[in-house]
């Protein structure tokens, strides 16, 4: 028989346990979906798309990764179940060489997935979807070689969080056709710079350890009200749209060749068929305007003229316009937003293949009088040089005089190499003074979207040698003469992705596998616009 004292002690114990369970309820335990530390020396649970994947002893531990010794190469390997939806994906990453470090998740197949692209100056969250193209959001971060990073990705419905060494780097909600389920994966790649050696370890995938419960609302009876007549509101007119063509896209014979003022003579350059589709999309709209401009002039000068055009010609009813600029046109529009007193009346800004951090082929034009682009742009420059070149003047001098815009297009990133050393853009004979003055992106945040192209050979770096004695006499190539072009697929043939997009989490960047003309003429990017 239990004594009263024993019963009392037992009752107090039960009561205390009950109270503790209320104060500190047990957390829901996460379920392990997948794990691999590669200590067995095999990777039988992985599905690689290349024989380069292997397990090696790296930095004191067996790791799964690859060495890639060729340029423009990407390899992937997948694990898990394509039905996985919400999960936590953890992995250690250790890179020995190369610029690019990558992870992939919610992988449906090789064409549809999310990815993380990590470099020494940024991390970008990318979405690959064959129906909607490639989109990316860029955040500031730093990932260097020979450092171990513990990465964690949490995918919960359409929200994605990314941590590195327990520091939150990305908190993004994908509201544009999110990918809701898929496998995990690893990725190693190279661009123009190689080799690349990246290794992974301690892969762990679990369910979410703190599933959120959505409370069920209690229905309440709504009293019946006598309806009152509603007046039909007057429809709100749409916000006007102003489109700016790119370099060489505007033409005015009198002003460009005769030097005669003819403000009403500007029109689309004959043969600029790349803009037909966007014009057709707005055909019949009285709220669509095209701003033509002298693309040889400095960007800031054209930006001020754009502001005047909006004020005096567009005359927006609500003092707001949406700006769409292709190539140089996007840089002019962006400069107008950042440099004019009323911020160019902007409501939304879309730049398409615009050289926000410069274009590599401005260098040969300014330093040597060489036009590397082909097609109408090259023809236009050749005609202008032929028409305006003065006696005793070199091609380089003529181009510098008639096209001051080229100084505004010089890259602000490292793109020149001489004697094995990168040349700083700040130390060159010709310097870009415009782009550094636009480095504060706060006025562009939450109103700007960029569109860029990839998958096409684009010059990323120029290897220089000393100019010969003839060039030196003529004043050509003061910083060095190109002897080799290094290409990457991370561009649209004219503008690199890293120049056409912004590393800012409040600016959306979208990328398509299209060239410089395709990103303004093909259906997928036009739908985004």
Steps between C-alpha positions, in 0.01 A plus 500: 500500500632849405545731798352847501850648500605295194179591319556868578856488360377314189221756447745794530730328247217459251382856550854634452548296185173631360597862572843451340335356189295816469795735554744308280304291245696239307619621158402306192801293399630537146507187289821419316429461128858451377858511629846427361846568644680303224716314754414168330686619192204460265216722378244236404208721605596775255424536129785695336486628141879483462780256575699785653313457830707304754576457871841616620675580826487880514595713800499205740169343396353291220300735277297474180589744224692558181799662333411672171787608276301636205311826454121543474429159656220418745441162666229397747401207718160435660362313801170448680139495387336735252186504717678668793337836559592682823837408648830614651809430290839522673842444344865589556675665203876537455649651182867482409498693173264679262261793525165316494345301783152352462218303658167393351172401664137425420634334188229371267745427220816653351296789356268581791641576846625763743870573536744697713790665322772617739803718426744710699275806468141369490251218528215469254183295530411372155191328364518296181166434335465416128156665494605830656874527439769560762446748781738597774519718810845618607615563859832625641720225642853364480609141431875450466711192435657281769231586754239252626142625473209332677199576281136459590201544268146502638220470246151549640226534238617794285741645759873430474753575774875451457753499784879484495666409830167582673482851351185574299595610147173461307135520601304498173138424420450389141163632383557430131410134427717347775640148474333321792684167523804311377827324579824648635821529303862613481661697220852589388566733208742727319457809287788688343718427805610144567596253644234454768525261794202485740417233760197417715444306822250427780186523289184491711137547395223511759138599520427839653548468876242764582205457267272798508135438568242725345209551739157415361284811512174471693217603272281780626156582378495817294186707535311566181531860389288695262712563190563860404542611142867519384616762258712370211847655541671672211769267364854601602719561196808277475841634590683613184784281375818650351731270304866581429681309221867414540829606345443572131121462530413866429565690179478863383690579179491879534619508860750215481658573162421863415508650847161666437246514781203278414333385825203351314718300262597223741373150427593136535817411310405333169541124534470494883255210477592382848252752642202405284352256750498740791350771280233256380422409862405861572350571158195722514574621853500877545703451818807350330787731405843444347780732604753532217833657582850563367675195640844650431450764769586456871247297696430781748414740217248255355360429847415867544340509154292196599378684808404801286325271248286344772412839643420674171384224263372207706344725765401207726159554658620368837860626476611136463641300208630148450841496332625211284853526361695261281879498523624861516136613529473331840814677621359836384169430679675388818720811497191718457348340811812554707617837371194719437318700764166321455652153446378491140137465617567128530246250630671187365832449324590199283846478348575237237861403434622836631870551586455629855861410575636559151562311174838348418498603134513869594873451564614416143285782359649765729861383516549370149210618284381141446131406493460139612123481471349382173186592310331842489701643791831433328364632171371814674836575661686436176274745314543763771878462504515520121279811497650689795869406500711814464832526313785366712264346752525130589196274524546488876498877526193528278303244700597663829385840368170400339390237757570623855243243620772235480667633815170440683509137384848406624473214754545569868587135570839338433514393137856567383809288561857595415813303587287271714361786712147643500490870417274713717245704299594798717859493374425506125555790262124519437276490809127463551383783725126440455444148633682549833273800563197269470617248760227589753211280387244611760291693244473185286389267778152346481425662162763337277519172312788395275500251214822349372611226261737208539627203305684695229873560462569841652838662560567507875868586503762640263865397526727788398854539373710808435399705196747501209696811409258603225202492738698690760577777249129519411400503867316169472470246781659707779413230756575200277397335175262200508668172417237258637129507581374276780135402458224392736147370446374728779395769254286583196794563257509872587435544873597267785244390759711654776471834322131478404376411852528652846632331817212635708227295668241770430557487124373198304729356232371262231722307260410321175701279267483760222739737329506880516222535243295204620447638850302793353326315218414145612171402664625395847674826598228709336244327724711598799508860376 
